[in-house]
Amino acid sequence: MSEPILQINHLSKTFGSHEVLRDIDFSVNPGDVTSIIGASGSGKSTLLRCINLLETPTSGDILYHGTNIDNIKGGASAYRSHVNNMTALKNCMIGQTKVLKKSRAEAKASALHYLEKVGMAPYINAKPSQLSGGQKQRVAIARALAMEPEVLLFDEPTSA
């Protein structure tokens, strides 16, 4: 069996005196599809926010390919702040060119492919202010898929 892509060890998160996550352990191996289910308010979104570096865990470790994600923190928020005012096409291309080091032509072809898959090809020149909430979600999914991720985290993927 191969090394886990993602490993969560003894993860806890508190907000003041309210303990939202307590001693969470699990791993995700290549090819796994993992669902996190539970009642409203049980900490599902908080867990995903911790994994995505949108929240800082109170304790525990999150390992990506064996490396603690605290060691690779830093670039996530800076990247997010630059993608809010671009067209749908440019939004789907920027990560590919800056992070994956793809050529502009290669990034454009991939972006167009995934925008087509999510039904957003007619909106490639639209900016976020010109799109509905659902359309913005579909552009975000196309952007994520274009980055060829090993792990893709969704919170409420079937909502609006």
Backbone torsions as a table, in degrees:
resi	resn	phi	psi	omega
1	MET	NA	143.9	-176.6
2	SER	-84.7	168.7	178.0
3	GLU	-64.6	141.5	177.0
4	PRO	-61.7	144.1	173.9
5	ILE	-72.4	-43.2	-176.5
6	LEU	-132.2	133.6	179.5
7	GLN	-135.8	125.9	-179.9
8	ILE	-109.9	122.6	-176.9
9	ASN	-123.1	116.2	173.7
10	HIS	51.4	41.0	-176.9
11	LEU	-75.2	130.2	175.4
12	SER	-134.9	149.4	176.8
13	LYS	-145.4	126.6	175.5
14	THR	-122.5	149.5	171.7
15	PHE	-119.1	103.6	-173.7
16	GLY	63.9	-123.4	178.8
17	SER	-94.8	-0.5	-178.4
18	HIS	-89.6	114.0	179.1
19	GLU	-87.6	113.2	-177.2
20	VAL	-91.5	-44.1	178.0
21	LEU	-121.2	135.6	-180.0
22	ARG	-133.0	113.5	171.7
23	ASP	51.4	55.1	-179.4
24	ILE	-84.7	131.0	177.6
25	ASP	-132.7	128.1	168.2
26	PHE	-168.8	165.7	176.1
27	SER	-138.0	157.0	178.4
28	VAL	-123.9	120.9	-179.3
29	ASN	-99.5	161.0	177.5
30	PRO	-52.5	133.2	179.1
31	GLY	88.2	-10.9	179.3
32	ASP	-71.2	147.0	167.0
33	VAL	-119.2	115.6	-174.9
34	THR	-115.2	129.5	177.1
35	SER	-112.9	139.8	176.6
36	ILE	-112.5	114.1	-176.8
37	ILE	-120.4	156.0	178.2
38	GLY	166.8	171.1	-179.3
39	ALA	-66.5	159.7	174.4
40	SER	-57.3	131.6	179.5
41	GLY	86.2	6.8	-176.6
42	SER	-86.9	-4.2	175.0
43	GLY	107.4	8.0	-179.3
44	LYS	-59.6	-51.0	-179.3
45	SER	-65.7	-38.0	178.5
46	THR	-62.6	-40.8	177.5
47	LEU	-60.9	-47.8	179.3
48	LEU	-63.7	-37.4	178.3
49	ARG	-65.1	-36.5	176.4
50	CYS	-66.6	-44.4	179.9
51	ILE	-62.8	-34.9	-178.4
52	ASN	-86.6	3.4	-178.9
53	LEU	66.9	23.8	175.6
54	LEU	-90.6	-17.0	173.3
55	GLU	-132.4	150.5	176.6
56	THR	-99.6	120.8	178.0
57	PRO	-60.7	148.6	176.0
58	THR	-71.6	-39.3	176.9
59	SER	-155.9	166.6	179.5
60	GLY	101.7	178.0	-176.7
61	ASP	-129.7	144.9	172.5
62	ILE	-122.3	116.5	-177.4
63	LEU	-110.8	131.7	174.0
64	TYR	-113.5	114.6	-174.0
65	HIS	51.2	41.7	176.1
66	GLY	82.4	-5.1	-179.7
67	THR	-104.6	130.7	178.5
68	ASN	-63.2	129.4	-175.6
69	ILE	-66.5	-16.6	174.7
70	ASP	-60.4	-28.3	-178.9
71	ASN	-77.7	-15.0	179.6
72	ILE	-116.0	11.4	177.7
73	LYS	-61.5	178.8	172.1
74	GLY	107.2	-54.7	-175.1
75	GLY	-82.1	-18.8	-173.0
76	ALA	-62.2	-50.7	-176.4
77	SER	-69.9	-36.6	178.1
78	ALA	-63.1	-42.9	178.7
79	TYR	-61.5	-47.9	-177.5
80	ARG	-58.7	-33.8	-176.6
81	SER	-71.5	-15.1	-177.6
82	HIS	-97.0	-7.7	-173.3
83	VAL	-103.4	8.3	-174.4
84	ASN	-87.3	-13.2	-175.3
85	ASN	-120.3	18.2	-178.0
86	MET	-100.6	162.6	172.7
87	THR	-65.6	163.2	179.1
88	ALA	-56.5	-42.7	-179.5
89	LEU	-63.5	-50.4	-179.8
90	LYS	-63.0	-36.6	178.4
91	ASN	-59.7	-39.1	-179.8
92	CYS	-80.2	-14.3	-178.7
93	MET	-94.4	-32.6	-167.8
94	ILE	-60.3	-44.3	179.8
95	GLY	-63.9	-36.4	-179.9
96	GLN	-66.3	-39.5	-178.1
97	THR	-79.0	-39.0	-176.0
98	LYS	-83.1	-39.2	-175.9
99	VAL	-95.4	-49.2	-177.9
100	LEU	-84.8	-9.5	178.2
101	LYS	60.8	34.0	175.5
102	LYS	-78.4	155.4	174.1
103	SER	-69.2	160.8	179.3
104	ARG	-60.5	-40.1	-178.8
105	ALA	-64.7	-43.6	179.4
106	GLU	-65.1	-43.5	179.7
107	ALA	-64.6	-40.4	-179.8
108	LYS	-64.7	-43.9	179.7
109	ALA	-61.3	-43.8	179.3
110	SER	-65.7	-45.4	179.9
111	ALA	-60.2	-45.6	179.3
112	LEU	-61.9	-39.6	178.4
113	HIS	-59.6	-50.2	-176.9
114	TYR	-74.1	-33.7	174.6
115	LEU	-63.9	-38.2	175.7
116	GLU	-62.7	-44.5	-178.6
117	LYS	-58.9	-35.3	-178.7
118	VAL	-96.4	10.5	175.9
119	GLY	76.7	23.2	-177.3
120	MET	-110.7	10.2	179.8
121	ALA	-56.3	-37.3	179.1
122	PRO	-67.8	-10.9	-174.0
123	TYR	-113.4	23.9	-174.6
124	ILE	-62.2	-25.7	-179.5
125	ASN	-98.2	4.3	-179.7
126	ALA	-80.3	142.4	174.6
127	LYS	-94.8	162.8	-176.6
128	PRO	-51.9	-37.9	-178.6
129	SER	-66.6	-15.8	-179.1
130	GLN	-96.8	-0.2	-175.6
131	LEU	-112.3	150.0	174.0
132	SER	-75.4	171.0	178.3
133	GLY	-59.0	-43.4	179.6
134	GLY	-65.9	-37.3	177.7
135	GLN	-66.8	-39.8	176.6
136	LYS	-61.6	-39.7	177.8
137	GLN	-62.1	-42.0	-179.4
138	ARG	-67.5	-36.9	175.1
139	VAL	-63.8	-41.6	179.3
140	ALA	-62.8	-37.9	177.5
141	ILE	-67.1	-43.3	177.7
142	ALA	-60.8	-44.3	179.3
143	ARG	-60.4	-44.1	-179.9
144	ALA	-64.4	-44.8	-179.9
145	LEU	-64.6	-36.1	-179.6
146	ALA	-64.2	-21.5	179.0
147	MET	-82.5	1.6	176.8
148	GLU	51.6	55.3	-175.5
149	PRO	-75.0	152.6	170.8
150	GLU	-82.4	-32.2	-178.8
151	VAL	-128.2	133.1	176.4
152	LEU	-128.3	121.1	-177.3
153	LEU	-101.0	128.4	177.5
154	PHE	-122.0	137.8	172.8
155	ASP	-116.7	119.3	-178.8
156	GLU	57.3	54.0	-176.1
157	PRO	-64.0	-18.5	-178.7
158	THR	-101.0	4.8	178.7
159	SER	-77.2	162.5	178.4
160	ALA	-3.6	NA	NA
